[in-house]
Amino acid sequence: MKIDSGDTAWVLASAALVMLMTPALGFFYGGLVRRKNVLSTIMHSFFILCLISVQWVLWGYSLAFGPDKFHLIGGLEWIGLNNVGFTPNADYAPTIPHQAYMVFQMMFAVITPALISGAFAERQRFKAFVLFSLLWATFVYDPIAHWVWGAGGWLHNLGALDFAGGTVVHISSGVSALVAALVLGRRLGFGKEKVEPHDATMTILGACLLWFGWFGFNAGSAVAAGTLATSAFVVTNTATAMAALTWMTVSWWHKRQPSVLGAAAGAVAGLVAITPASGFVNVMGAIVIGFGAGVFCYLAIQLRERIHVDDALDVWAVHGIGGTWGALATGLFATIAINSTAANGFFYGNPKQVLIQLAAIGAAWGWAGVGTYVILKVVNLFVPLRVQEDEELLGLDISQHGEPAYAL
Amino acid sequence: MDVTTVIAVISCAIVFYGWLVLPHSATVKPVVVSDLVSEERKPVSVSA
């Protein structure tokens, strides 16, 4: 196999773009919390970038993409990047060095547990967060990544379509966020006192950087610099813009004013929803997916508020529901006119694809939900998940890290 | 025009029509930051 310099350059650049998304997520989340918790919230993302970068080269990549075992998990043959060198791997990316593909996938593994941190913001003990993240990446993310993307994975063999991680990244993190919010319980004063974002501008900046990095996430998933990457780039931008417009309009109708933070949240919902579909749908499909993301994710937040679940930064509504809608919509709007190696969806004569997508959605919801619950309970045996009440009142920046965010 | 295009056009029409008809209720009272930010509590000592 011959290495293509253009493909390699694009995938390495995409890996760098996706890397930027994790600190961008930190700023997106950081602006939404109270100022006493901003550093700890940003630290969640920054720390995970470091933690999973090491976990991935030691055993994560091998579990997710290593030689298949029972269609459920990768083997340990590639542990410590053993046998993962510069020769391309025909199963994953035949025109780039294997390590380029590995590092691109590393950035996906990094951001996924970071997404969950929004659910338990402002109340989780840092040591518990460290243990949870490591266990979650190993026992939840790595198996699901193997099922969907690994050569021989059972959902891969079934024909499930997930171009850039709607199931692997967003459903898994969104559902886990819901479970984490339920297990940890509500923040002190939840529902009694108003909790406002301390810096909306930080959140908008974070959303813009996420949007920028997402071009690497989706267009990079073509693992080649060509027509498919171009299509993924265009539909990513289209769906994101449509979702932001839709969310803003829905919030305008509901709250009588067009929300700026709502437009940013809508953009992220659109990015999430187009992720699984970005290599399979055309521009019209992207518009519908963006529209659905704006409506469904907004409604999910209203439901979450009504049932008084303190998913602090609405990870479940945006990533869980957005990812679910995107995965289902892939089964509706996929067309081989965009990707001849994939399959048509419902509206292009293949209703069976919807059932396959539902199987993938159900598997991801089930494994992520149960796995997260078990991991949280195990961690709680060794380290309390929550900080004490006085620590929570003081804020996690001081109580967990001994540093204030602002000297103002 | 295929079904996907029809649904996309309807989606856009709903959003654009919304901007034409939605009322806008301007906030005329200045927002007091201390009413919004809730960490104005007295700090308490932190246990080790």
Interface residues (C-beta under 8 A of the other chain):
Chain A: R34 R35 K36 G189 E193 K194 V195 E196 H198 M242 L245 T246 T249 W252 W253 R256 Q257 P258 N282 M284 G285 I287 V288 F291 F333 F347 Q388 D390 E391 L393 L394 G395 I398 S399
Chain B: D2 V3 T4 T5 I7 A8 S11 C12 I14 V15 G18 W19 L22 P23 H24 S25 A26 T27 D35 L36 V37 S38 E39 R41 P43 V44 S45 V46 S47
